[in-house]
Structures are given as structure tokens and as C-alpha cells.
């Protein structure tokens, strides 16, 4: 589901909350997906799921700790792990959280192939303090990735695909 926020140069779901300029997923020229816009879209998606299901249900069904769920409900999910975010979204999406994460990884890896990107190039292009090896580990699921890191990686891939 997180990979579906990028559609035609805009992040769907953005503008439903977050910062005043969160509705802008592209730069002034309209051709560059930004990490901030993607993160805002991811946070909106998670926030909407918590709002729809209720914090108590989300905690009960996902195992995500209550402070993280409350932060996500407030729109602050940048440090939330992708697997936890997928678990939260899965509560209201009638989808399996593991399947959501697998689809996301597939999307990222296919995007890398389309954009002719390697992990070292991605690591050099993002603000997150990750080496090429660490980028590879998070993409393969051998290490955790936050929504903020996902937004940075996805923005690099999407910009390069255009």
C-alpha cells in the first residue's frame, strides 16, 4: 500500500493532513517526488487507519506499542518501522501486513531495476545515515526501516525513474 501513494508524480493521500504544504509531492517544476511529501502521505495513511480502527483495536491486533500508535494517530510516524506501519494499515485494509511489506519491497526492487540504481547510489543520495550495505539490508528485510527512511529511498527511486 505504501508504494501506491506515488501516482503520476503526486502522492495520493497527501493533503489529508500534516503540514500546510504537505499536499505538494513534487518540486516547483512538478517533476520531482520529494521525501517530505511521501512521508506526509505515509503518515496520513497510518493516521487514517488508527482513526478508523481506534487506538485500542490497533494495539490489540498489531502488537505495536501504545505510545507508537498514539504518535501515529497524532500524525507523527516518521520513526515508526515499516513493518509496524504495515501492521497498522492492515487492520483497516483487509490485507495481510506481511503481504503489504512484501509488495513494497518488490516495488522498490523493481523500481531500482527500472531506474538502473544500485544500493550505493541510493545511499549516497539520501539524508539517512545508511551505507550501501545497510540500504540493501533494509530493502531485503534483513534490517528495519522507518517510514522516514522509506520516503527517502522511494523518492530517489521515483525521481530516477522519471
C-alpha positions in Angstrom: 0.0 0.0 0.0 2.8 2.4 0.8 4.1 2.1 -2.8 0.7 3.0 -4.1 1.0 6.6 -2.9 3.1 7.6 -5.9 0.8 8.1 -8.9 1.7 10.2 -11.8 4.1 12.5 -10.0 1.8 13.1 -7.0 1.4 11.3 -3.7 -2.2 10.3 -3.3 -3.4 10.7 0.2 -1.3 13.7 0.8 -3.1 16.8 1.8 -5.4 15.0 4.1 -3.4 16.3 7.0 0.1 17.2 8.0 1.9 20.4 7.2 0.2 23.1 5.1 2.4 22.3 2.2 2.0 18.5 2.6 -0.2 18.4 -0.5 2.8 19.1 -2.7 4.6 15.9 -3.6 6.7 17.5 -6.4 9.0 20.4 -6.7 8.1 23.7 -8.3 8.6 22.3 -11.8 6.3 19.4 -11.0 8.7 16.7 -11.9 10.4 15.6 -8.7 8.9 13.5 -5.9 10.0 14.7 -2.5 10.8 12.6 0.6 8.8 15.1 2.7 5.6 14.6 0.6 6.0 10.9 0.6 6.5 10.8 4.3 3.4 13.0 4.8 1.4 10.6 2.6 2.6 7.6 4.6 1.8 9.4 7.9 -1.6 10.3 6.7 -2.3 6.7 5.7 -1.3 5.4 9.1 -3.1 8.1 10.9 -6.3 7.4 9.0 -6.1 3.7 9.8 -5.7 4.4 13.6 -8.6 6.9 13.4 -10.8 4.5 11.6 -10.0 1.4 13.8 -9.3 3.2 17.1 -6.1 3.1 19.0 -7.1 0.3 21.4 -8.0 -2.1 18.5 -4.8 -1.2 16.7 -2.7 -2.0 19.8 -4.6 -5.2 20.4 -4.5 -6.5 16.8 -0.9 -5.4 15.9 1.3 -5.7 18.9 2.6 -2.2 18.2 3.2 -0.4 21.5 0.6 2.1 22.6 3.0 5.2 22.5 3.9 4.5 18.9 0.2 4.1 18.0 -0.7 7.3 19.8 2.2 9.1 18.0 0.9 7.7 14.6 -2.6 8.8 15.5 -1.2 12.3 16.0 0.5 12.2 12.6 4.0 11.7 13.9 5.0 8.3 12.3 8.4 9.2 10.8 10.2 6.9 13.2 7.7 4.1 13.0 9.1 1.0 11.4 7.7 0.0 8.1 6.5 -3.4 9.4 4.7 -1.7 12.3 3.1 0.8 9.9 2.0 -2.0 7.6 0.5 -3.8 10.6 -1.5 -0.7 11.5 -2.7 -0.1 7.9 -3.6 -3.8 7.6 -6.1 -3.5 10.4 -8.4 -1.5 8.2 -7.3 -2.5 4.8 -8.4 -6.2 5.0 -4.9 -7.1 3.9 -2.1 -9.1 5.5 0.7 -6.9 6.9 3.4 -9.3 5.7 1.9 -9.2 2.2 1.9 -5.4 2.3 5.6 -5.3 3.2 6.5 -7.9 0.6 4.7 -5.9 -2.1 6.5 -2.8 -1.0 9.9 -4.5 -1.2 9.1 -5.9 -4.7 8.0 -2.4 -5.8 11.3 -0.8 -4.5 13.5 -3.5 -6.1 11.6 -3.3 -9.4 11.9 0.5 -9.3 15.6 0.2 -8.7 15.9 -2.1 -11.8 13.8 0.3 -13.9 15.8 3.3 -12.8 19.1 1.4 -13.1 20.1 2.2 -9.5 22.3 0.3 -7.1 22.3 0.4 -3.3 25.4 2.5 -3.1 23.9 5.2 -5.4 20.8 5.3 -3.2 22.8 5.5 0.0 24.8 8.4 -1.4 21.6 10.2 -2.5 19.6 10.1 0.8 20.0 12.0 4.0 19.5 8.9 6.2 22.8 7.7 7.6 22.9 4.4 5.8 25.7 2.7 3.9 25.0 0.8 0.6 25.1 -2.4 2.6 22.6 -1.1 5.1 20.3 0.1 2.3 20.5 -3.4 0.8 19.7 -5.0 4.2 16.6 -2.8 4.7 15.4 -3.4 1.2 15.7 -7.2 1.7 14.1 -7.1 5.1 17.2 -8.2 7.0 17.2 -4.8 8.9 14.4 -2.5 10.0 13.4 0.6 8.0 11.5 3.6 9.3 8.8 5.4 7.3 11.2 8.4 7.0 13.9 6.2 5.5 11.4 4.6 3.2 10.3 8.0 2.0 13.9 9.0 1.2 14.7 5.7 -0.6 11.4 5.8 -2.6 11.9 9.4 -3.6 15.3 8.7 -5.0 13.9 5.7 -7.0 10.9 7.6 -8.3 12.9 10.7 -9.3 15.3 8.4 -11.2 12.5 6.5 -13.0 11.1 9.8 -14.5 
